[in-house]
Amino acid sequence: MRSRPTLRWAPGPEVLALEPGSADVGPVADVVAGGQVVVLSGAGISTESGIPDYRGETGSLRTHTPMTYGDFAASESGRQRYWARSHLGWRTIARAEPNDGHRAVAALQARGYLSGVITQNVDGLHQAAGARDVIELHGNLDRVICLQCRTTSAREVLDRRLRDANPGFEAEVTRINPDGDAELPTEAVGSFKLVDCTNCGGVLKPDVVFFGENVPKSRVERCYRLIDNASAVLVLGSSLTVMSGFRFVRHAAKSGTPVLIINQGLTRGDPYATHRINLPLGQALTELGERL
């Protein structure tokens, strides 16, 4: 059973009636100083690494509909469209470097303030910055999985196979999306050749959770255990539009656990927040670390 994807969220009166987020990270620092904080990060923390988000002022959902599981699984043309675009787009994700926000999260964890890091991102930048035991809620673009035999393999291996199958394939990339799906001219996609699983000949898919696909139950349960044992939840760079992340904020607030949100713009979780900071992530998290 797969959920219908929620791609957009419009703030209701309960959000619009709230005071604007503060620029003072002091109250957040006071809570984080107590330790046992769980971070929940979204695409906004990676924008300073050159990876655009979906829903910010320049978010790609304004002009682009991301691949859904239904579209990918339903037809070879859908898979051809995805892999042609992702074949070029993944290179930008793979070259991206951690920014001040990622490094600040890793430093907070190393100093003992964090009990866990949950990310909705698929770029691996938290780990590249030094964070440990990160729960990748939506998977990682570095891995590929076969939908038939469930064998996983490295994306670099697939990249070499796709290069061999499509020698000279190049096209003008007009935009890279957070899932590595690039925007390409339609005519550039039609000639792209797919490759199958080397183990069983099955369909290959990036080991990420597409829109409309459920996060594995065991991964969700692990996140809930972290939230249940947390002294606070710190949301970083997420509009919380997608239920896969939003549910943890609701769960925390229901049990009385403080919810701290640092994000540029409104979020679906604002009515549940104890403190809300409206600042760029790199700036806010660097200042937060300096105050502790």
ZIZIVEN-V624051 format. One line per field, one symbol per residue. ss: DSSP state (a for helix, b for strand, c for the rest). Layout:
ss->???
This chain:
ss->ccccccccccccaaaacccccbcccaaaaaaaccccbbbbbcaaacaaaccccccccccaaacccccbaaaaaacaaaaaaaaaaaaaaaaaaaaccccaaaaaaaaaaacccbbbbbbcccccaaaaccccccbbccbbbbbbbbcccccbbbaaaaaaaaaaacccccccccbbcccccbbccaaaaccccccccccccccbbbbbccbcccccaaaaaaaaaaaacccbbbbbccccccaaaaaaaaaaaacccbbbbbcccccccaaaccbbbcccaaaaaaaaaaac
